[in-house]
Amino acid sequence: MNHTNIRAIFVFTLSSQLVLSACGNSSTNNIDGESNIVGESAAMISSDRVAMSQVSFLPDSEKVALIPDIPATQFQIVSIAEGEVVFEGDLTEAKEWQVAKGESYKVADFSVLNSAGELILRIDGVEDKAFQINQNAYDKLHDASLKSFYFNRASTEITEEYGGAWARAAGHLDEKVNYHVSALKGSADKDSSNNKDRWLIASKGWYDAGDYGKYVVNSGIATYTLLAAFQHHPNFYQNKNISIPESDNGLPDLLDEISWNLEWLEKMQADDGSVYHKLTTLKWPGKEMPHQDKRARYVIGKSTSAALDFAAVMAMASRVYGQQSDAYLTKSQQWLKQATSAYQWAKANGDLPYVQPDDVKSGEYGDDFFHDEFSWAAAELFLATNDTKYLDDFTQNQQPFTVPSWQHVSALGVISLLAAEANTLDEALYQQLRKSLLETADIYVTQYRESAFRVPMVADDFVWGSNSAALNKAIVLMQAYRLTDNAEYKTVASSLMTYVLGKNPTGYSFVTGFGEKPAMLPHHRASQSDGVSEPIPGMLVGGPQSGQQDGCDYPSDEPALSYADTWCSYSTNEVAINWNAPLVYMLAALIADQKVSEE
């Protein structure tokens, strides 16, 4: 790790609180005075220009601040309670981040501080910046990020008891959903000549993003990520209560929330095993609340990708719920049967991409390469059935390990297989998969070490939903940490969390409701139409990227700076379930590991 040069002597008090006694002539009891680190600057730089997490730090997380290029060469950390300097370190040389050209930054790294407390970052020429180190730093943030899925439920009222200021009427009951002609083509169980008189019950599920559509492909990776959060951290979730209607029913709230979406997904399968690609209106809804959208809704199209994502998620769900609750045994068996049927249909229809009909303007989630979906679905079916034919299919379709996204899911099956019980795989395959994951994680570590902003994000990561790319990288790094117990992987993973929480050059926390300057105007219809000034909390916005597909005004064309906190900016400020899911996962991973470390 490239930590700053620590010019300090470690001293432990009787209370075991870490204090760093600075070398040199710096004042150690001067909380209200000027730092003597370097001479006074003519003008103070606002603390708003210091880029660091706007949410408290966990004790064992990376703790870094980025300072615009200034003459100062050193920094101090001052304890508010003690009124004295507890750490002093050197600032790095100023460097320019290649995806945010135009300004250089110095790094203040105080990651060695791991005792809880209220502190101040002090640098000559910069306004003091207050922050906290807290064992419970991410607890409320995690609960809000998970509860955002409850706020995005379709087909139900959000009551004041559970929704508070964001209570709303039920919308989109989806009890009579039309069949679009594209959903009937090639289907053995529907008569396309009578499609106008036919309808489907497809209630529940989550609204996908800023609109009110429900998409199987994007639900796939979102649901997988939440299921993985539970699988990897079951003790953390066992008694976690986020105040939803199903709380205290004997099933962990996370699984209650996921089941709301699964009970919609199960309805999106036709009798022949095929899966409808999406459920939307023909055109985008207006800027209105769910219950105000009265447009006709349709199941639209079928695709190989929808069938395989469905198969993967249903197989995984059958395993998770079947092991967790006797009440779900019948449902678990049903889901596995549906997963098998969808997989068989996909093998018989292995090259059927979704093609957007001319009269449909909702999101596409199109894909025309399916080997990664086949490998993921096969991995989940192998784990659910122990049938080696699926493992053979996995190896035949395996693709290079890449950061997960809705369109590139090769990593998901690998992560599931590596997290399975010992002896599930033969040693040669296990080592191959382990090597592929660790090699990818090592690339991210190198990116972190070389980054002027101490974050493993490069130009290719600043795509639509760049914050999701960041947190999915973090998930990969946490798997590397789980496999090796190498703390550097966790450090780099935590740097991506602090990035979305404020350690970025835009000045924003990208999570609504959290931080000194959180996103306030997300492209999210319910938040913009409910008459409440604050958006629903806990939602991760897409993040900067220079495509600027929406025609809004942006402060910069630089990839890491091209962000606008405005409703207009659906390309950088929309929210989506597949972006929030890795936020939930990473918060759970960091909190759970912190608690294990304290035990």
N, C-alpha and C positions, 0 to 999 in steps of 0.2 A: 504494500500500500504506500502511496506517496503522501504520507502525512506531513504537515508542516514540521519544521525543526523545533522540537520542544525544548525550550531553554528554561527548564524548571527543575526544582527539587521536590520530590514527592514526600509529603508529610501526612501522617494519619493521626487524627485527633483521637481522644479517648472514646468519642461517640462513633468512631469508624467512618466519619465523614471525610471524604477526600479533600484535601486542601493542597494546592500547588503554590509553594512559596517562590515567587519570581526572583531570578537573579538580577543583579543590577540595582539601580537607584529608584525604581518605580515605587510610587506610593502604594502601600498595602492597606490603607484605611482612609480612602479618599473617594467615597461613593458619590459625593456631590461636587467634588472638585474636578479640575482638569487633569487629564492624564499627562504624565511626564515622559511618555514613551518617545515622542519626537516633538519638535518645536510646533507652536501653534500655526494652524493654517489660516489663511485670510478669510475664507468662507467655509461654512459648515455644509457638508453634503447631507441631505435629508436621509433619515433612517429608512424612508420608503424605498430608497434606491438600493438598499442592502437586500440581496436576494437570499432568502433562507426559508425554511419551513415556517409557515404561519400558524402551525399547530404545534403543541408541545412535543418535545423529543422523548422517545423511549430511552431508558438509561443505557441500553447497549446498542443503540442505533448509530449510524453515521450522523455526525453533527458538523455541518459545514455552512459557512456563509460566503457569498460572493460579493466583493466590494468593487465599485467602479475605480478605475486606476487613479490613485492618489499618491502623494509623496510618502505617506506613512509606510513603515516597514514592519511594524509590530502591532499586536493587538492584546487586549486584556479581557478576561472574563471576571466580572465582579459579582460577588454574592450579595443580594439585596439584604438578606437576613443578617449576614455577618458584617456587612459594610466593609468588605476587604477583597482584595484581588485573590482569586483562587487558582487562576491559570494565566500564564503569559506565553505567547507563541509568536513566531515569525509569519508574516504574510508572504505568500509566494510572489514570484515575479508576475507582472501583469501579462495576461495572454488574451487573445481574441478567440472566441468560440466560432468555429468555421460555419456554423449554421445561424449565427447571429452577428454578422459582421457589422462593424461600425463603432464598437466600444470594447475596450479591454477590461479584464477583471482580475483582481487579486483574490486569493483563497485564504480564508481563515478557517483552520481545521481544529476543532476542539473535541473531537470524538472520544478522547481519553476520559473526559468528564462523564462519570456514570452515577453520581449521587443525585437524588431528587432535590430540586430546589428552584427558586426564582432567581434569575441571573440577568446580567447586563453584558452585552458585547460592547466594548469600548475601544474606539480607534480614534487617534488624533485626526481632526478634520471631518469627523462623521458624527452625526447625532447618535446618542446612545440608543441601542436597540435591545429592548427587553425580551426575554424568552423564558421558557420553563423546561425543566427535565422532570418527567412525571411517569411513574409506573402505569398510570391509567390514561396516558396521553391519547390513545386511539380508541378508547372504549365507546364514547358517545359517537364518534365518527363512524366506527364500524356499524353500530346499531342503526344509525341513520341511513347509511349506504345500503344496508340490507332492507330496511323498512321502505326505501324508495320503491322496491318491487311491489310492496303492498299498495302504495299510492298509485302504481301503474296497472293495477288489476282491471281487467275488463269485466263487464257483466255484473258488477256489484256496486252497491252504495259504499262510500267511505264515510263512516259515521263520525260524529264529533268525539265520541268516546275514544276512538282509535286514531282519528285523523286530525283532531284539534282544529286549528285554523284552516286546514286544507280539506275539511270535510266537503263532500260533493255528492250529488245524486248519481244513481247508477246509470251507466251508459252502455250501449252496444251489448244487449242481452244475447245477441247472436243465436236466437232460437229458431230463426227461419232465414238461413243464409242461402242466397241464390247460387246455383252452379253456373259459372261462366262457361261458354261453349268450349274453351280451351281445357277445362277440367274434365270434360267428358270424352275427349278424343282418345281413342285407344283403350277405353275402359270397358271391361267385360260386364260390369254390373250396372251400368247406366244406359238409358236410351237417349241419345243426344237429340232425337227429334222432339222429345217432350221436356227439354230442359227448362222451359219457362214455367212449368207447373211443378217443378221439383225443388226441394230445399233441404238443407242440412242443418242439424242442431250442432253448433260448434261454439258453445259458451265457454266462459272462463278464459284463462290465458292472460299474458301481459301485453300491454301496448308496447310496441317494439321500440319506439324512439319518440321524436317530437310529434309524430302523427298518431293515428289510432289503428294502424294496421297490425296484423299478427302474422309473422313470417316463420315458417318451419326452419329454414336454414339458419337464420340468426338466432332463433330460439335454441338451436342445437348447441352451439358453442357456449351460449349464455348458461343454459341449464347444466351442461357438462361442468362448467367451471364452478358453479355453486355446489353441485354434487361432489366434486373433487374437494372443495373446501370442507365439506362435512367428512368425507372419507379420510382426509389427511389430518383433521383436527377434531375428532369426535368428542373428546372430553371437553373441549372448549364450547362446543355447541349443545352439549347434553342438557344443560339447564339454562341456556341463554334465552331470555324473555325479552322480546322487542315490542310487546303490547300490540298484538294483532288478534282478531276474533278467535283464532284457534289456540292461542296461548293457554297453557295449563291443561291441554287435552291428552298429555302423556307422550306426545311426539315432539321432538325438538322443533322450535319455531322455524328454523331454516328449512327443514323437510316439509313442514306445513306450507310454507311459502312456495317451495318448488312444486309441490303437488298441485297447487292451483294452476300452474302452467302445464304440468303433465296431463291433467284431466281435460285440458283443451287439445293438446297434441294427440291424445289417443283418438279423438274424434276426427282428426284430419286424414285418416287412412280409409281408403276405399276397400271394398270386399275382396278385391283381387290382390291386395297387398300394396298397391301403389299409394302414394302420399301426395296430397294436394300441396302445391308449392307455397301458397299464401292465402290469407283471408283479408281482403281490403275493399275499400270503395274503388270505383273506377278512376276517380281523380282524387287529388289531395283534399282533405277536409279543410274547412276554413279555420280561422283563429277563434275557436269556440270550445266550450266545455264538452266532455263526452256525451252527456245526455242531449246536447243541442245538435249533435250531428245526426241527422235523420236520413242521410244518403243510403241508398241500397248497398248492401255488402255482398261480396261474392267470394267463393273459393275459386282460385284462379290457377290454371296450369297444373302440370305434374312434372317431376324431374327426377333424374337419378340422384342428384345431390340431396334433394329433400328426402327421398326414401332412405338413403344411407345415413344421413344425419339423424333422422327419426330412429332408425334401427340402432344406431350407436347409443343414443340417449335412453331409449326404452330398455335396452339390455343393461345399461349401467344402472338405471333406476330400479330395475327388477332385483338386481343384486343388493343395492343399498337398502331399499325399503324392506326386502324380504329378510334381511339380517337384523333389521332394527325393530320391527313390530309384527307380532302375530296377526294383528288386525289387517295387515297389508299382504298377507300370504296369497290370498286369492287374486288381489290386484297385481301383485308381483308376477304371478304366473301368467296373467293376461298380458301384461306388458312384454314379457319375454316371448310369448307367442306372437304378438304383434311385431316385435323386433325381427323375429325369424322370418315372418311373412314378408316384411318390407325388404329384407336382405335378399330373399329369394327373388322377389320381383325385380330388384335392382340388378341382380346377376343376369336376368333374362332381358333386361332393358338397360344395358350397361353404358349406353351413350345417348342419353336423352337430356339435353340441356334445356333449361327454362328459356323460352323465347317470349318476350313481352308482346302481347297482342296489341294491335294498333289502337284499340279503344281504351287501353289501360295505361294510367300515368303514375301509379304507385311504385314503390321501390321494387327493384328487380332481384337483387341477390343472385345474379346470374353466374354460372360457372360452366366450363366445358371440359374440365380435366378432373377425373374422378378417382384416380388411383389413391390419392390421399384419403378420400372419404371411404373407399373400400377398405383400406388398411385400418382406419379408425374403427369402423363398424365391426370388422372381423376381430379386432383385439377385444372389444367389449363383449362380443358374443362368445369368444373363447373363454373369457373370465367368468361369464355368466353360466356357461354350459360345460366347460372343461372338454369340449369336443375339439380335437386337434385339427379337424378339417378347417376350422376357422383360423387357427394359428398358421396353417399352410397358406391360406388366403392372405393373411397379414404379411407374411414374408414375401409373397409374390408381388404384392402391391406397395410395399414399403418405399417411401420416398425420403429424400434428405431431410434431416431435422431442421426445421425453421421456426421462427417465432410464430405462435399460434394466431390465427385470425379466422373469421368466418369462412374465408375462401381457401385457406391453407391450414389443414387440420392434421397433417402428418404427425405432429408432435403429440397430439392428444392420446393416441393409442400407445405411444411409447411411454408417456408419463403414467398411464394406467397400468401397463405391464410392469414397469419398474417399481410401482408402489404396491404391487400385489404381494401375497404371502410368499415366504421363502419356498424355493423349489417348484414354483409355478412354471418357470422356464428352465430349459437346459442351460448349462453354464455358458456355452459358446454364444447363444443368442442373448442371454442376459448381459454378458460383457460387451457384445456389439452395441446393444441399445444404450448401455451405460456410457460407453465411449462416445457415441454420437451426441448424447445430451451434454456430457462434460466438455467436449470440444466446442460446442456452441456456447456454453456458459463461459468458457475461457475467452472466447472472442469478445463477449460483453465485458469481461473484466479488463481486457486490454483496452477496449474503447473507453472505459471509465478512467483508467490510468492516464490515457492520452488526452482526455477531454479537459479543456480549459474551464468547463463548468462543473466538473466532477459528476458527470452523468453519462451513462453509456448510450447516448442517442446520437446517431449520425444522420446525414442528409436523407438516406433512404427510409428512415423511420418517420419522417414528417409527412405522413400521408393523411388522408381523411380518417379521423379518429386516432391521431398520433398518441394521445394519452393512453389509449388502449394498447398500442404497440409498446409503450413504456412499461405498463404494468404486466403485460404478458411476458415481456423480457424478464421482469422481476420474478414471475412465477417459475420460469425456467431456472433462474438462479437459485431460487429456494429449493428446487428439486436437486440441484447440484449440491447444495448445502446439506440436504437430507441424506444424500448418498455418500458424502465424504466427511461431513462434520468440519469442513474448512470454512472458518468464519468469514473469510474474505468474500465468498459468494453472498453471504447474508448482508454484509456491509454494502456491497454494490446493489443488491436488491433494495435495501432500505434507501439508497440514494435516489432510486426511481420514485419511491413514495414521497420523499421530501421534495422531489422535482414537481410532482403534480400539486403539492401542498404549498408551493410558493418559491422553491429554489429554482427559479427560472427567470429569464430576462423580461418577461411581460409585466411583472409586478403582481400577478393574480394568483390566488389559490383557485385551482380549477374544479373544486368541489363546492357546490352550493351550500351555503349556511355555515361554512367553516373557514376560518382565517380572517385576517384583518381586511383583506380586499378580495372577497370571494366573487365568483361569477354571479351576477344578479339578474341577467336577462337571457336565460337560456332559451334556445329554440325548442320550446316544450309547450304545447298548446294549453294544457291544463294550468301550468304555472303562469302563463301570460294572460289567462282569461278568467281567473278565479276571483279577481278583485283584491287579492292579498299581495302586499308590496314585496314580501319575501318569497322567493321561489321555494318549492318543496325542497327540504334539505337533503343532503347526502347524495346528490346526483353529480356524476363526473361528466363535464362537458368534453367535446371531442378534442379540443386543443389545437395549437398552431399548425398551420401547413400553408404553403404558398400557392396552392391551386386557385384559391379565391373564386370558386365556381359559382358563387351566389351574386356576384356583382356589387357587394357591399364595399364600403371604404375601410381600408386597413392601414395601420400605422407604418407598415414596412412590407417589403417583398421577401425579406429574409425568412427562411423556413421556421425558425424558432421564435420569430417576432410577429409573424403574420397571424394575428389573433384579434378578434373584436368581440367584446362582451355586449352583444346586441341581438335582438330577435332576428334581425335580417340575416345574420351569419349562420346559416345552417351548415356551412362547410367547416366551421371551427367551434360553434357554440351550441350545437344540438347535443342531446343526450341520447343514450341507447342502452338497452339491456346488456348487450355484449361488451359494452365499455364499463358498465357498473359492476358486472360480475367479477372481473379481475381485481377491482378495487376491494370488493368484499373479501375475496380470497386472500389478497396480500395483507389486509388489515388483520384477518384472523391468524394468518401465518406468523406475523410479527408479534402480535399480542400473545398467542399461544406459546411461542418459543421463549418470549420474555418471561412468562410465568414458569415455564420449565426451568429456565436458568436460575430463577430465584429460589426454587425448591431445593 
